[in-house]
Amino acid sequence: MKKRQVIIFSGLDCSGKSTQIDFLNLELSNKNKKNLVFWSRGGYTPGFELIKTIIRFFIGRKLPKPGKSQKRDRAFSSPFVRKIWITFAILDLILFYSLYLRLKYFFNYNIICDRYLLDTNIDFQLAFPTENTDKWLLWRLLVFTSIKPNLHFVSTVPVAEAIIRSKFKFEPFPDTPNKLEKRLKLYKEYLNMDKNLIHIDGTRDINKIKKEIHFKVGLV
């Protein structure tokens, strides 16, 4: 395998991403490779969560808590609030994707990302359909400067299966079936448009999926 790689796992919640990331991280570690497993979503990185915690500390209950709520919906009904939130979310991703991950890569870490630009783009399309965030100059800057993957896997399962799995995993804020359908449709559209994306059928045997991923990475 290459000395170091950037490997992205995108896709639906409960489609098997975390399981395969754990397999890959363990196999690379067993080969004495340095790895960074980095989970992120636009507006939900460790850095962004820290900023929100600090703001909540100073302004108390004025800032809505994470998750779905009427207070959060009211806040995001304001175009100004939406634009400010999205702007800070993108700037935060630039910090992590363009600087932090590059620094780790420079020091010979394998970078394994649990979600990346594709997932945040879909998140933004579903949460803020009128904003057209993928047309923003700031978003284009993020795409241009972000570290590029060697491999990008996209995992999907049928919506009914995702719902069943989310109940067993006790997901705190699961998508509604309607939103899952929209999310799955968007992932399929991107898979059809971008031939560099590698589709993973999350309903298949996890060990067979593991072997195929490890083969792509160069571990077998």
N, C-alpha and C positions, 0 to 999 in steps of 0.2 A: 504494500500500500504506500501511498504518498507519505512524506514526512509529516505533513499536517493537512487537515482538510476543514472546510466549513460545510456542515451538514445540517440541513433544515428539515424539520418535520412540521407540516401544516395539516389542517383538516378539522373535521368535526370533533367536538368533545365526545369522549367515550368511544372513539374509533380505533383505539389501540396505540396511539402515539407514545404515551408515557411508558407503556410496556416495552416497546421497541427501543426507545431511548435508553431505558435501564439496561436492556440486553447489550446495546452497542457500547454504552459507557463502561460496563463491566468488562466486555471483551477487550476494549482498547486499554483499559487499566491493567488487565492481566498481561498485556504486551508492553507494559511499562511506558505507556503513552500518557502525556499530560492532557487532560480534558477539561473543558468548561461546558457545563450544561446550563443553558440560559433560557429561562422562561420569560416571555414578555407578551404584552398586548398594548396597543396604543392607549395611554392613560392609566395603565396598570403595571408599569415597571416598578422595581424596588425604589428607584429614585422618585418617581411620581407619587408613589404611596407615601414616601417620607415627606414630600412637600405638603400633601394633603393632611397628614397627621400634624405637622407643624401649624398649618393654617387653622385646623380644628382646635388646637390647643389655645390659640390666641383669640379666635372669634367664637369659640364655644359651639353652640348647636346651630349656628346659622348655616354651616356647610352641611349638605345632605350626606348621610352615611353611605358606604358602598352598598350596591344592590338596588333592586327595584323598589321604588316608593313614590307616593304622590308628591312628596316634597322634592324629590329628585326630578320627577317629570316636570313639575312647575318651574324649577330652576332652568332646565334645558329647553323650556318653551321660549325662552328669550334668545333671539338671534345673537345678541352680544355675548351672552354667557356661553353659548355653543361655540362661537368663533374663538373666544378666549381659551376655552377648555381644549379645543382641537389644536390651536396654535401651540399651547404649552405641551400637549401630548406629542406633537410632531418634533418640537425642539428637544424634548426629552429622548425620543427615539434616535435623533441625530447624535446626541451625546453617547448613547449606548452602542448603536449599530455602526456609526462612523468612526468613533474614537475608542471606546472601551474594548469592543470586540477586536478591532484592529491591533490594539496594544497587546491583547492576549495572544492573538495570532502571531504577532512579531516575536513573542517569546515562546514560539513553537507549541502553543496549545492547539489541540483539535477543538473546534468550536461546534457544539451541538445545540441548535436552537429549537426549543419547543415553541413554535409559532414564530412568524416573521412578518415581513411587509405584506405578503399576500393576505394573511389573516386579519391584520389591522385594516387593510383596505376594505375587506369584506365587512368587518365590524363597522367601519365608518359609513359604508353604503347603506347598511341596515339601520343604524342608529340615527344617521343624519342624511337622509336621502336627498334633501334639497340643497345641501352644501356643496356637492360635487368636489369633495376634498381631493380626489385624484387629479384634479385640474389646477389645484393651488400651486403656486410657484414654490412654496415651502415644502410641499409634498414631493415635488419633482426634485428638489435639492436633496431631500432625504433619500430618494431612490438612487440618485446619481452618486451620492457619497457613501452609501451603506456598503459594507463588505459583501462581496458577491459569493454565493454558495458554489461549492464543487458539485454537490448533490442536493436536490430538493424533492423530498417525498411528500405526497399529499394523500392522506388517509381518509377514506369515506366508509360509511355504513348506511344502510337504509334508515330513514327517520324512525321507524317503529323500533328498530334495534337500538338506536341511540337513546331513545326514551327508556327502554327497559334497562339498559346499562347504567343510565344516570341515576335510576332509583337504587340500584345496588351500590353505587359509588356515593350516594347521598350528596349529589351536587347541590351547593347552597343556592345558586341562582340559575337553574336550568332554563334553556330557551323553550318557548312554547312550540308545539308541533308546527304551527304555521311559520314561525321564524326559522325553525330547523329546515323546513322545506325550502325556504328562500335561500338559506345559507348553503345547503347542499347543491341547489341549482347553480349558485355562483361558483362554487368550487368546480363543478363539472364544466362550466363555461370556460374557466381559466385552464383547466386540464386540456380542453379541446383547442384552445388558442395557443398555448405555450407547450411545445413539444419537449422542452427541457424539464418539465415537471414529470415526476415519476409517480404513477398512481399506485396506491396500496389499497386493495380490497380488504377492509378490516374484518370482514366476516370469515376470512380464510383461517386456516390453522396458524396459530401464532408462531410455531416453530418453523413452518415453511416460509412465512413472511420474514422471520429472522434470518434464515439462510440466504434468501434473496437480497436482503439489505446488506448483509455482511459481504456477500459476493460483490455487490456494487461498490462497497467501500474499499474492497481489496483485502479483506481479512481471511478469505478462503480461496 
